[in-house]
Amino acid sequence: MEDLIEELPTEAKHVCPVNRCRMPMGPQAAIFPGVYEGILYWQCPVCAGTWHRWPPHHPLRKFAVPFVGRE
Ligand SMILES: [Zn+2]
């Protein structure tokens, strides 16, 4: 299974896209067994901001919308 964050440059993996926080350990993976057996979205450990793991129109993205709070 592809891991989208692995495609980002190393520096971008450690900067929160919500508030530009520095994330020394990188973002937290949000996993919901029963919804999707894998990473559903990302969360910043500093500001608790969330962002999508899946690109627009991806079939799994709709499951993350209630958690991320935006389409
Ligand atoms: Zn943040």
N, CA, C, O and the ligand as a Tripos MOL2 file, in Angstrom:
@<TRIPOS>MOLECULE
protein
  285   283    72     0     0
PROTEIN
NO_CHARGES

@<TRIPOS>ATOM
      1 N           0.8360   -1.1990    0.0000 N.3       1 MET1
      2 CA          0.0000    0.0000    0.0000 C.3       1 MET1
      3 C           0.8740    1.2540    0.0000 C.2       1 MET1
      4 O           1.8220    1.3690    0.7770 O.2       1 MET1
      5 N           0.5440    2.1630   -0.8630 N.am      2 GLU2
      6 CA          1.3680    3.3610   -0.9360 C.3       2 GLU2
      7 C           1.1570    4.2480    0.2930 C.2       2 GLU2
      8 O           0.0660    4.3010    0.8600 O.2       2 GLU2
      9 N           2.1850    4.9150    0.6730 N.am      3 ASP3
     10 CA          2.1320    5.7920    1.8340 C.3       3 ASP3
     11 C           2.4690    7.1740    1.3150 C.2       3 ASP3
     12 O           3.6290    7.4790    1.0380 O.2       3 ASP3
     13 N           1.4250    8.0280    1.1810 N.am      4 LEU4
     14 CA          1.6030    9.3000    0.4950 C.3       4 LEU4
     15 C           2.6660   10.1750    1.1290 C.2       4 LEU4
     16 O           3.3750   10.9010    0.4320 O.2       4 LEU4
     17 N           2.7820   10.1100    2.4460 N.am      5 ILE5
     18 CA          3.7350   11.0010    3.0920 C.3       5 ILE5
     19 C           5.1620   10.6250    2.7220 C.2       5 ILE5
     20 O           6.0680   11.4530    2.8140 O.2       5 ILE5
     21 N           5.3610    9.4110    2.3140 N.am      6 GLU6
     22 CA          6.7040    8.9990    1.9150 C.3       6 GLU6
     23 C           7.1430    9.6760    0.6200 C.2       6 GLU6
     24 O           8.3240    9.6900    0.2740 O.2       6 GLU6
     25 N           6.1590   10.2380   -0.0870 N.am      7 GLU7
     26 CA          6.5010   10.9010   -1.3440 C.3       7 GLU7
     27 C           6.9110   12.3550   -1.1290 C.2       7 GLU7
     28 O           7.4160   13.0080   -2.0420 O.2       7 GLU7
     29 N           6.6920   12.8540    0.0790 N.am      8 LEU8
     30 CA          7.0530   14.2310    0.3700 C.3       8 LEU8
     31 C           8.5540   14.3200    0.6450 C.2       8 LEU8
     32 O           9.1710   13.3530    1.0930 O.2       8 LEU8
     33 N           9.1400   15.5040    0.3690 N.am      9 PRO9
     34 CA         10.5280   15.6920    0.7670 C.3       9 PRO9
     35 C          10.6520   15.5630    2.2770 C.2       9 PRO9
     36 O           9.7020   15.8530    3.0040 O.2       9 PRO9
     37 N          11.8010   15.1370    2.7500 N.am     10 THR10
     38 CA         11.9950   14.8980    4.1840 C.3      10 THR10
     39 C          11.5970   16.1000    5.0190 C.2      10 THR10
     40 O          10.9770   15.9470    6.0720 O.2      10 THR10
     41 N          11.9420   17.2800    4.5680 N.am     11 GLU11
     42 CA         11.6390   18.4720    5.3460 C.3      11 GLU11
     43 C          10.1250   18.6600    5.5150 C.2      11 GLU11
     44 O           9.6610   19.0240    6.5960 O.2      11 GLU11
     45 N           9.3670   18.4150    4.4600 N.am     12 ALA12
     46 CA          7.9180   18.6100    4.5040 C.3      12 ALA12
     47 C           7.2400   17.6220    5.4440 C.2      12 ALA12
     48 O           6.1660   17.9120    5.9710 O.2      12 ALA12
     49 N           7.8450   16.4670    5.6600 N.am     13 LYS13
     50 CA          7.2600   15.4750    6.5600 C.3      13 LYS13
     51 C           7.2360   15.9830    7.9930 C.2      13 LYS13
     52 O           6.4690   15.4910    8.8210 O.2      13 LYS13
     53 N           8.0700   16.9590    8.2800 N.am     14 HIS14
     54 CA          8.2110   17.4200    9.6650 C.3      14 HIS14
     55 C           7.6760   18.8240    9.8800 C.2      14 HIS14
     56 O           7.9370   19.4440   10.9110 O.2      14 HIS14
     57 N           6.9270   19.3250    8.9070 N.am     15 VAL15
     58 CA          6.2840   20.6210    9.0720 C.3      15 VAL15
     59 C           4.7820   20.4180    8.9060 C.2      15 VAL15
     60 O           4.3160   19.9620    7.8620 O.2      15 VAL15
     61 N           4.0360   20.7620    9.9490 N.am     16 CYS16
     62 CA          2.5850   20.6240    9.9490 C.3      16 CYS16
     63 C           1.9760   21.5540    8.8990 C.2      16 CYS16
     64 O           2.2690   22.7500    8.9120 O.2      16 CYS16
     65 N           1.1380   21.0440    7.9900 N.am     17 PRO17
     66 CA          0.5500   21.8960    6.9500 C.3      17 PRO17
     67 C          -0.5670   22.7860    7.4770 C.2      17 PRO17
     68 O          -1.0170   23.6850    6.7650 O.2      17 PRO17
     69 N          -1.0240   22.5620    8.7000 N.am     18 VAL18
     70 CA         -2.1210   23.3510    9.2600 C.3      18 VAL18
     71 C          -1.5910   24.6510    9.8510 C.2      18 VAL18
     72 O          -2.0540   25.7330    9.4890 O.2      18 VAL18
     73 N          -0.6410   24.5520   10.7430 N.am     19 ASN19
     74 CA         -0.1040   25.7370   11.4160 C.3      19 ASN19
     75 C           1.4110   25.8780   11.2960 C.2      19 ASN19
     76 O           2.0350   26.6750   11.9970 O.2      19 ASN19
     77 N           1.9850   25.0930   10.4000 N.am     20 ARG20
     78 CA          3.4350   25.1470   10.1750 C.3      20 ARG20
     79 C           4.2450   24.8110   11.4190 C.2      20 ARG20
     80 O           5.3460   25.3270   11.6080 O.2      20 ARG20
     81 N           3.7000   23.9460   12.2630 N.am     21 CYS21
     82 CA          4.4350   23.5150   13.4500 C.3      21 CYS21
     83 C           5.6070   22.6450   13.0340 C.2      21 CYS21
     84 O           5.5530   21.9600   12.0130 O.2      21 CYS21
     85 N           6.6630   22.6760   13.8280 N.am     22 ARG22
     86 CA          7.7550   21.7320   13.6500 C.3      22 ARG22
     87 C           7.3650   20.4360   14.3570 C.2      22 ARG22
     88 O           6.9980   20.4460   15.5320 O.2      22 ARG22
     89 N           7.4470   19.3290   13.6330 N.am     23 MET23
     90 CA          7.0940   18.0380   14.2160 C.3      23 MET23
     91 C           8.3320   17.1500   14.2050 C.2      23 MET23
     92 O           8.6040   16.4700   13.2160 O.2      23 MET23
     93 N           9.0830   17.1560   15.3050 N.am     24 PRO24
     94 CA         10.3450   16.3970   15.3220 C.3      24 PRO24
     95 C          10.1630   14.9180   14.9950 C.2      24 PRO24
     96 O          11.0280   14.3000   14.3730 O.2      24 PRO24
     97 N           9.0200   14.3520   15.4250 N.am     25 MET25
     98 CA          8.7790   12.9340   15.1740 C.3      25 MET25
     99 C           7.8720   12.7080   13.9600 C.2      25 MET25
    100 O           7.4840   11.5750   13.6740 O.2      25 MET25
    101 N           7.5400   13.7760   13.2580 N.am     26 GLY26
    102 CA          6.6250   13.6380   12.1280 C.3      26 GLY26
    103 C           5.1860   13.6130   12.6030 C.2      26 GLY26
    104 O           4.9310   13.6460   13.8070 O.2      26 GLY26
    105 N           4.2350   13.5550   11.6670 N.am     27 PRO27
    106 CA          2.8190   13.5570   12.0480 C.3      27 PRO27
    107 C           2.3920   12.2270   12.6380 C.2      27 PRO27
    108 O           3.0220   11.1940   12.4060 O.2      27 PRO27
    109 N           1.3040   12.2700   13.4100 N.am     28 GLN28
    110 CA          0.7250   11.0510   13.9430 C.3      28 GLN28
    111 C          -0.2190   10.4520   12.9120 C.2      28 GLN28
    112 O          -0.9690   11.1640   12.2440 O.2      28 GLN28
    113 N          -0.1690    9.1570   12.7990 N.am     29 ALA29
    114 CA         -1.0810    8.4670   11.9010 C.3      29 ALA29
    115 C          -2.3620    8.1540   12.6520 C.2      29 ALA29
    116 O          -2.3130    7.5830   13.7410 O.2      29 ALA29
    117 N          -3.5050    8.5180   12.0900 N.am     30 ALA30
    118 CA         -4.7910    8.2300   12.7110 C.3      30 ALA30
    119 C          -5.3860    6.9980   12.0490 C.2      30 ALA30
    120 O          -5.6940    7.0000   10.8570 O.2      30 ALA30
    121 N          -5.5390    5.9570   12.8390 N.am     31 ILE31
    122 CA         -5.9830    4.6680   12.3210 C.3      31 ILE31
    123 C          -7.2900    4.2790   12.9990 C.2      31 ILE31
    124 O          -7.3960    4.3460   14.2240 O.2      31 ILE31
    125 N          -8.2700    3.8810   12.2280 N.am     32 PHE32
    126 CA         -9.5530    3.4970   12.7940 C.3      32 PHE32
    127 C          -9.9270    2.1030   12.3260 C.2      32 PHE32
    128 O         -10.4790    1.9300   11.2390 O.2      32 PHE32
    129 N          -9.6250    1.1160   13.1470 N.am     33 PRO33
    130 CA        -10.0210   -0.2560   12.7880 C.3      33 PRO33
    131 C         -11.5300   -0.3170   12.5840 C.2      33 PRO33
    132 O         -12.2880    0.2570   13.3650 O.2      33 PRO33
    133 N         -11.9560   -0.9990   11.5550 N.am     34 GLY34
    134 CA        -13.3770   -1.0890   11.2640 C.3      34 GLY34
    135 C         -13.8100   -0.0700   10.2310 C.2      34 GLY34
    136 O         -14.7830   -0.2860    9.5090 O.2      34 GLY34
    137 N         -13.0890    1.0460   10.1550 N.am     35 VAL35
    138 CA        -13.3610    2.0320    9.1140 C.3      35 VAL35
    139 C         -12.3890    1.7830    7.9680 C.2      35 VAL35
    140 O         -12.7770    1.5950    6.8150 O.2      35 VAL35
    141 N         -11.1340    1.7890    8.3250 N.am     36 TYR36
    142 CA        -10.1100    1.5060    7.3340 C.3      36 TYR36
    143 C          -8.9040    0.9460    8.0570 C.2      36 TYR36
    144 O          -8.4150    1.5550    9.0090 O.2      36 TYR36
    145 N          -8.4220   -0.1870    7.6290 N.am     37 GLU37
    146 CA         -7.3150   -0.8490    8.3090 C.3      37 GLU37
    147 C          -5.9940   -0.2610    7.8370 C.2      37 GLU37
    148 O          -5.1950   -0.9250    7.1760 O.2      37 GLU37
    149 N          -5.7890    0.9820    8.1890 N.am     38 GLY38
    150 CA         -4.5590    1.6560    7.8000 C.3      38 GLY38
    151 C          -4.6610    3.0980    8.2160 C.2      38 GLY38
    152 O          -5.5190    3.4570    9.0220 O.2      38 GLY38
    153 N          -3.7920    3.9310    7.6740 N.am     39 ILE39
    154 CA         -3.7840    5.3420    8.0450 C.3      39 ILE39
    155 C          -4.9110    6.0600    7.3200 C.2      39 ILE39
    156 O          -4.9470    6.0980    6.0900 O.2      39 ILE39
    157 N          -5.8390    6.6330    8.0990 N.am     40 LEU40
    158 CA         -7.0030    7.2960    7.5100 C.3      40 LEU40
    159 C          -6.7260    8.7730    7.2630 C.2      40 LEU40
    160 O          -7.1590    9.3270    6.2530 O.2      40 LEU40
    161 N          -6.0130    9.4090    8.1740 N.am     41 TYR41
    162 CA         -5.6160   10.8120    8.0000 C.3      41 TYR41
    163 C          -4.4390   11.0810    8.9120 C.2      41 TYR41
    164 O          -4.0170   10.2100    9.6730 O.2      41 TYR41
    165 N          -3.9050   12.3050    8.8320 N.am     42 TRP42
    166 CA         -2.7350   12.6590    9.6450 C.3      42 TRP42
    167 C          -3.1230   13.7000   10.6830 C.2      42 TRP42
    168 O          -4.0330   14.5030   10.4750 O.2      42 TRP42
    169 N          -2.4190   13.6690   11.7950 N.am     43 GLN43
    170 CA         -2.6600   14.6620   12.8380 C.3      43 GLN43
    171 C          -1.3320   15.1880   13.3660 C.2      43 GLN43
    172 O          -0.3870   14.4310   13.5880 O.2      43 GLN43
    173 N          -1.2830   16.5140   13.5630 N.am     44 CYS44
    174 CA         -0.0890   17.1580   14.1120 C.3      44 CYS44
    175 C          -0.0580   16.9510   15.6190 C.2      44 CYS44
    176 O          -1.0340   17.2590   16.3030 O.2      44 CYS44
    177 N           1.0570   16.4310   16.1530 N.am     45 PRO45
    178 CA          1.1400   16.2210   17.6000 C.3      45 PRO45
    179 C           1.2870   17.5240   18.3810 C.2      45 PRO45
    180 O           1.1440   17.5220   19.6040 O.2      45 PRO45
    181 N           1.5660   18.6220   17.7080 N.am     46 VAL46
    182 CA          1.7750   19.9100   18.3820 C.3      46 VAL46
    183 C           0.4580   20.6720   18.5160 C.2      46 VAL46
    184 O           0.0850   21.0510   19.6270 O.2      46 VAL46
    185 N          -0.2600   20.9080   17.4010 N.am     47 CYS47
    186 CA         -1.4790   21.7250   17.4420 C.3      47 CYS47
    187 C          -2.7470   20.8910   17.2880 C.2      47 CYS47
    188 O          -3.8530   21.4290   17.3390 O.2      47 CYS47
    189 N          -2.5940   19.5860   17.1020 N.am     48 ALA48
    190 CA         -3.7240   18.6720   16.9120 C.3      48 ALA48
    191 C          -4.4840   18.9450   15.6130 C.2      48 ALA48
    192 O          -5.5860   18.4330   15.4210 O.2      48 ALA48
    193 N          -3.9020   19.7440   14.7270 N.am     49 GLY49
    194 CA         -4.5040   19.9600   13.4140 C.3      49 GLY49
    195 C          -4.4960   18.6630   12.6140 C.2      49 GLY49
    196 O          -3.5990   17.8320   12.7530 O.2      49 GLY49
    197 N          -5.5010   18.5150   11.7880 N.am     50 THR50
    198 CA         -5.6060   17.2950   10.9920 C.3      50 THR50
    199 C          -5.6040   17.6350    9.5080 C.2      50 THR50
    200 O          -6.0140   18.7250    9.1080 O.2      50 THR50
    201 N          -5.1470   16.7090    8.7140 N.am     51 TRP51
    202 CA         -5.1910   16.8930    7.2680 C.3      51 TRP51
    203 C          -5.3260   15.5530    6.5830 C.2      51 TRP51
    204 O          -5.0290   14.5030    7.1540 O.2      51 TRP51
    205 N          -5.7830   15.6120    5.3430 N.am     52 HIS52
    206 CA         -6.0890   14.4000    4.6010 C.3      52 HIS52
    207 C          -4.8500   13.6390    4.1690 C.2      52 HIS52
    208 O          -3.8240   14.2130    3.8030 O.2      52 HIS52
    209 N          -4.9870   12.3630    4.2250 N.am     53 ARG53
    210 CA         -3.9600   11.4930    3.6660 C.3      53 ARG53
    211 C          -4.2820   11.2040    2.1960 C.2      53 ARG53
    212 O          -3.3830   11.0780    1.3650 O.2      53 ARG53
    213 N          -5.5870   11.1010    1.8930 N.am     54 TRP54
    214 CA         -6.0070   10.7040    0.5550 C.3      54 TRP54
    215 C          -6.2680   11.9070   -0.3440 C.2      54 TRP54
    216 O          -6.7620   12.9310    0.1290 O.2      54 TRP54
    217 N          -5.9520   11.8040   -1.6060 N.am     55 PRO55
    218 CA         -6.2070   12.9060   -2.5370 C.3      55 PRO55
    219 C          -7.6970   13.0450   -2.8230 C.2      55 PRO55
    220 O          -8.4670   12.1190   -2.5670 O.2      55 PRO55
    221 N          -8.1150   14.2160   -3.3610 N.am     56 PRO56
    222 CA         -9.5280   14.4080   -3.7290 C.3      56 PRO56
    223 C         -10.0040   13.2790   -4.6500 C.2      56 PRO56
    224 O          -9.2660   12.8090   -5.5170 O.2      56 PRO56
    225 N         -11.2480   12.8590   -4.4400 N.am     57 HIS57
    226 CA        -11.9110   11.8360   -5.2530 C.3      57 HIS57
    227 C         -11.4330   10.4240   -4.9360 C.2      57 HIS57
    228 O         -11.9010    9.4620   -5.5440 O.2      57 HIS57
    229 N         -10.5190   10.2920   -4.0040 N.am     58 HIS58
    230 CA        -10.1320    8.9410   -3.6010 C.3      58 HIS58
    231 C         -11.3000    8.3370   -2.8230 C.2      58 HIS58
    232 O         -11.8940    9.0200   -1.9890 O.2      58 HIS58
    233 N         -11.6430    7.0740   -3.0760 N.am     59 PRO59
    234 CA        -12.8180    6.4650   -2.4210 C.3      59 PRO59
    235 C         -12.7280    6.4360   -0.8950 C.2      59 PRO59
    236 O         -13.7580    6.3980   -0.2230 O.2      59 PRO59
    237 N         -11.5320    6.4520   -0.3450 N.am     60 LEU60
    238 CA        -11.4030    6.3970    1.1110 C.3      60 LEU60
    239 C         -11.4370    7.7670    1.7730 C.2      60 LEU60
    240 O         -11.5730    7.8730    2.9910 O.2      60 LEU60
    241 N         -11.3130    8.8180    0.9620 N.am     61 ARG61
    242 CA        -11.2350   10.1560    1.5360 C.3      61 ARG61
    243 C         -12.5050   10.5280    2.3030 C.2      61 ARG61
    244 O         -12.4360   11.2150    3.3220 O.2      61 ARG61
    245 N         -13.6650   10.0760    1.8150 N.am     62 LYS62
    246 CA        -14.9290   10.4370    2.4690 C.3      62 LYS62
    247 C         -15.0000    9.9290    3.9030 C.2      62 LYS62
    248 O         -15.6870   10.5260    4.7320 O.2      62 LYS62
    249 N         -14.3130    8.8550    4.2050 N.am     63 PHE63
    250 CA        -14.3350    8.3290    5.5710 C.3      63 PHE63
    251 C         -13.5420    9.2130    6.5270 C.2      63 PHE63
    252 O         -13.7840    9.2050    7.7340 O.2      63 PHE63
    253 N         -12.6070    9.9660    5.9920 N.am     64 ALA64
    254 CA        -11.7820   10.8400    6.8290 C.3      64 ALA64
    255 C         -12.4060   12.2160    7.0150 C.2      64 ALA64
    256 O         -12.0220   12.9470    7.9280 O.2      64 ALA64
    257 N         -13.3640   12.5800    6.1640 N.am     65 VAL65
    258 CA        -13.9520   13.9270    6.2030 C.3      65 VAL65
    259 C         -14.5280   14.2940    7.5810 C.2      65 VAL65
    260 O         -14.2940   15.4090    8.0460 O.2      65 VAL65
    261 N         -15.2820   13.3860    8.2570 N.am     66 PRO66
    262 CA        -15.8060   13.7590    9.5800 C.3      66 PRO66
    263 C         -14.7070   14.0470   10.5930 C.2      66 PRO66
    264 O         -14.9230   14.8170   11.5280 O.2      66 PRO66
    265 N         -13.5560   13.4560   10.4280 N.am     67 PHE67
    266 CA        -12.4520   13.6360   11.3780 C.3      67 PHE67
    267 C         -11.6100   14.8500   11.0080 C.2      67 PHE67
    268 O         -11.1930   15.6160   11.8770 O.2      67 PHE67
    269 N         -11.3690   15.0140    9.7380 N.am     68 VAL68
    270 CA        -10.5360   16.1240    9.2840 C.3      68 VAL68
    271 C         -11.3380   17.4360    9.3100 C.2      68 VAL68
    272 O         -10.7770   18.5150    9.5050 O.2      68 VAL68
    273 N         -12.6510   17.3220    9.1100 N.am     69 GLY69
    274 CA        -13.5130   18.4850    9.2230 C.3      69 GLY69
    275 C         -13.6490   19.2810    7.9480 C.2      69 GLY69
    276 O         -14.2160   20.3730    7.9720 O.2      69 GLY69
    277 N         -13.1510   18.7790    6.8390 N.am     70 ARG70
    278 CA        -13.3310   19.4530    5.5580 C.3      70 ARG70
    279 C         -13.2440   18.4230    4.4440 C.2      70 ARG70
    280 O         -12.6430   17.3590    4.5930 O.2      70 ARG70
    281 N         -13.8620   18.7710    3.3250 N.am     71 GLU71
    282 CA        -13.8530   17.8520    2.1820 C.3      71 GLU71
    283 C         -12.4650   17.7670    1.5690 C.2      71 GLU71
    284 O         -12.2630   17.0410    0.5950 O.2      71 GLU71
    285 ZN          0.5370   21.7250   13.8620 Zn       72 ZN72
@<TRIPOS>BOND
     1     1     2 1
     2     2     3 1
     3     3     4 2
     4     3     5 am
     5     5     6 1
     6     6     7 1
     7     7     8 2
     8     7     9 am
     9     9    10 1
    10    10    11 1
    11    11    12 2
    12    11    13 am
    13    13    14 1
    14    14    15 1
    15    15    16 2
    16    15    17 am
    17    17    18 1
    18    18    19 1
    19    19    20 2
    20    19    21 am
    21    21    22 1
    22    22    23 1
    23    23    24 2
    24    23    25 am
    25    25    26 1
    26    26    27 1
    27    27    28 2
    28    27    29 am
    29    29    30 1
    30    30    31 1
    31    31    32 2
    32    31    33 am
    33    33    34 1
    34    34    35 1
    35    35    36 2
    36    35    37 am
    37    37    38 1
    38    38    39 1
    39    39    40 2
    40    39    41 am
    41    41    42 1
    42    42    43 1
    43    43    44 2
    44    43    45 am
    45    45    46 1
    46    46    47 1
    47    47    48 2
    48    47    49 am
    49    49    50 1
    50    50    51 1
    51    51    52 2
    52    51    53 am
    53    53    54 1
    54    54    55 1
    55    55    56 2
    56    55    57 am
    57    57    58 1
    58    58    59 1
    59    59    60 2
    60    59    61 am
    61    61    62 1
    62    62    63 1
    63    63    64 2
    64    63    65 am
    65    65    66 1
    66    66    67 1
    67    67    68 2
    68    67    69 am
    69    69    70 1
    70    70    71 1
    71    71    72 2
    72    71    73 am
    73    73    74 1
    74    74    75 1
    75    75    76 2
    76    75    77 am
    77    77    78 1
    78    78    79 1
    79    79    80 2
    80    79    81 am
    81    81    82 1
    82    82    83 1
    83    83    84 2
    84    83    85 am
    85    85    86 1
    86    86    87 1
    87    87    88 2
    88    87    89 am
    89    89    90 1
    90    90    91 1
    91    91    92 2
    92    91    93 am
    93    93    94 1
    94    94    95 1
    95    95    96 2
    96    95    97 am
    97    97    98 1
    98    98    99 1
    99    99   100 2
   100    99   101 am
   101   101   102 1
   102   102   103 1
   103   103   104 2
   104   103   105 am
   105   105   106 1
   106   106   107 1
   107   107   108 2
   108   107   109 am
   109   109   110 1
   110   110   111 1
   111   111   112 2
   112   111   113 am
   113   113   114 1
   114   114   115 1
   115   115   116 2
   116   115   117 am
   117   117   118 1
   118   118   119 1
   119   119   120 2
   120   119   121 am
   121   121   122 1
   122   122   123 1
   123   123   124 2
   124   123   125 am
   125   125   126 1
   126   126   127 1
   127   127   128 2
   128   127   129 am
   129   129   130 1
   130   130   131 1
   131   131   132 2
   132   131   133 am
   133   133   134 1
   134   134   135 1
   135   135   136 2
   136   135   137 am
   137   137   138 1
   138   138   139 1
   139   139   140 2
   140   139   141 am
   141   141   142 1
   142   142   143 1
   143   143   144 2
   144   143   145 am
   145   145   146 1
   146   146   147 1
   147   147   148 2
   148   147   149 am
   149   149   150 1
   150   150   151 1
   151   151   152 2
   152   151   153 am
   153   153   154 1
   154   154   155 1
   155   155   156 2
   156   155   157 am
   157   157   158 1
   158   158   159 1
   159   159   160 2
   160   159   161 am
   161   161   162 1
   162   162   163 1
   163   163   164 2
   164   163   165 am
   165   165   166 1
   166   166   167 1
   167   167   168 2
   168   167   169 am
   169   169   170 1
   170   170   171 1
   171   171   172 2
   172   171   173 am
   173   173   174 1
   174   174   175 1
   175   175   176 2
   176   175   177 am
   177   177   178 1
   178   178   179 1
   179   179   180 2
   180   179   181 am
   181   181   182 1
   182   182   183 1
   183   183   184 2
   184   183   185 am
   185   185   186 1
   186   186   187 1
   187   187   188 2
   188   187   189 am
   189   189   190 1
   190   190   191 1
   191   191   192 2
   192   191   193 am
   193   193   194 1
   194   194   195 1
   195   195   196 2
   196   195   197 am
   197   197   198 1
   198   198   199 1
   199   199   200 2
   200   199   201 am
   201   201   202 1
   202   202   203 1
   203   203   204 2
   204   203   205 am
   205   205   206 1
   206   206   207 1
   207   207   208 2
   208   207   209 am
   209   209   210 1
   210   210   211 1
   211   211   212 2
   212   211   213 am
   213   213   214 1
   214   214   215 1
   215   215   216 2
   216   215   217 am
   217   217   218 1
   218   218   219 1
   219   219   220 2
   220   219   221 am
   221   221   222 1
   222   222   223 1
   223   223   224 2
   224   223   225 am
   225   225   226 1
   226   226   227 1
   227   227   228 2
   228   227   229 am
   229   229   230 1
   230   230   231 1
   231   231   232 2
   232   231   233 am
   233   233   234 1
   234   234   235 1
   235   235   236 2
   236   235   237 am
   237   237   238 1
   238   238   239 1
   239   239   240 2
   240   239   241 am
   241   241   242 1
   242   242   243 1
   243   243   244 2
   244   243   245 am
   245   245   246 1
   246   246   247 1
   247   247   248 2
   248   247   249 am
   249   249   250 1
   250   250   251 1
   251   251   252 2
   252   251   253 am
   253   253   254 1
   254   254   255 1
   255   255   256 2
   256   255   257 am
   257   257   258 1
   258   258   259 1
   259   259   260 2
   260   259   261 am
   261   261   262 1
   262   262   263 1
   263   263   264 2
   264   263   265 am
   265   265   266 1
   266   266   267 1
   267   267   268 2
   268   267   269 am
   269   269   270 1
   270   270   271 1
   271   271   272 2
   272   271   273 am
   273   273   274 1
   274   274   275 1
   275   275   276 2
   276   275   277 am
   277   277   278 1
   278   278   279 1
   279   279   280 2
   280   279   281 am
   281   281   282 1
   282   282   283 1
   283   283   284 2
@<TRIPOS>SUBSTRUCTURE
     1 MET1         2 RESIDUE 1 A MET
     2 GLU2         6 RESIDUE 1 A GLU
     3 ASP3        10 RESIDUE 1 A ASP
     4 LEU4        14 RESIDUE 1 A LEU
     5 ILE5        18 RESIDUE 1 A ILE
     6 GLU6        22 RESIDUE 1 A GLU
     7 GLU7        26 RESIDUE 1 A GLU
     8 LEU8        30 RESIDUE 1 A LEU
     9 PRO9        34 RESIDUE 1 A PRO
    10 THR10       38 RESIDUE 1 A THR
    11 GLU11       42 RESIDUE 1 A GLU
    12 ALA12       46 RESIDUE 1 A ALA
    13 LYS13       50 RESIDUE 1 A LYS
    14 HIS14       54 RESIDUE 1 A HIS
    15 VAL15       58 RESIDUE 1 A VAL
    16 CYS16       62 RESIDUE 1 A CYS
    17 PRO17       66 RESIDUE 1 A PRO
    18 VAL18       70 RESIDUE 1 A VAL
    19 ASN19       74 RESIDUE 1 A ASN
    20 ARG20       78 RESIDUE 1 A ARG
    21 CYS21       82 RESIDUE 1 A CYS
    22 ARG22       86 RESIDUE 1 A ARG
    23 MET23       90 RESIDUE 1 A MET
    24 PRO24       94 RESIDUE 1 A PRO
    25 MET25       98 RESIDUE 1 A MET
    26 GLY26      102 RESIDUE 1 A GLY
    27 PRO27      106 RESIDUE 1 A PRO
    28 GLN28      110 RESIDUE 1 A GLN
    29 ALA29      114 RESIDUE 1 A ALA
    30 ALA30      118 RESIDUE 1 A ALA
    31 ILE31      122 RESIDUE 1 A ILE
    32 PHE32      126 RESIDUE 1 A PHE
    33 PRO33      130 RESIDUE 1 A PRO
    34 GLY34      134 RESIDUE 1 A GLY
    35 VAL35      138 RESIDUE 1 A VAL
    36 TYR36      142 RESIDUE 1 A TYR
    37 GLU37      146 RESIDUE 1 A GLU
    38 GLY38      150 RESIDUE 1 A GLY
    39 ILE39      154 RESIDUE 1 A ILE
    40 LEU40      158 RESIDUE 1 A LEU
    41 TYR41      162 RESIDUE 1 A TYR
    42 TRP42      166 RESIDUE 1 A TRP
    43 GLN43      170 RESIDUE 1 A GLN
    44 CYS44      174 RESIDUE 1 A CYS
    45 PRO45      178 RESIDUE 1 A PRO
    46 VAL46      182 RESIDUE 1 A VAL
    47 CYS47      186 RESIDUE 1 A CYS
    48 ALA48      190 RESIDUE 1 A ALA
    49 GLY49      194 RESIDUE 1 A GLY
    50 THR50      198 RESIDUE 1 A THR
    51 TRP51      202 RESIDUE 1 A TRP
    52 HIS52      206 RESIDUE 1 A HIS
    53 ARG53      210 RESIDUE 1 A ARG
    54 TRP54      214 RESIDUE 1 A TRP
    55 PRO55      218 RESIDUE 1 A PRO
    56 PRO56      222 RESIDUE 1 A PRO
    57 HIS57      226 RESIDUE 1 A HIS
    58 HIS58      230 RESIDUE 1 A HIS
    59 PRO59      234 RESIDUE 1 A PRO
    60 LEU60      238 RESIDUE 1 A LEU
    61 ARG61      242 RESIDUE 1 A ARG
    62 LYS62      246 RESIDUE 1 A LYS
    63 PHE63      250 RESIDUE 1 A PHE
    64 ALA64      254 RESIDUE 1 A ALA
    65 VAL65      258 RESIDUE 1 A VAL
    66 PRO66      262 RESIDUE 1 A PRO
    67 PHE67      266 RESIDUE 1 A PHE
    68 VAL68      270 RESIDUE 1 A VAL
    69 GLY69      274 RESIDUE 1 A GLY
    70 ARG70      278 RESIDUE 1 A ARG
    71 GLU71      282 RESIDUE 1 A GLU
    72 ZN72       285 GROUP 0 **** ****
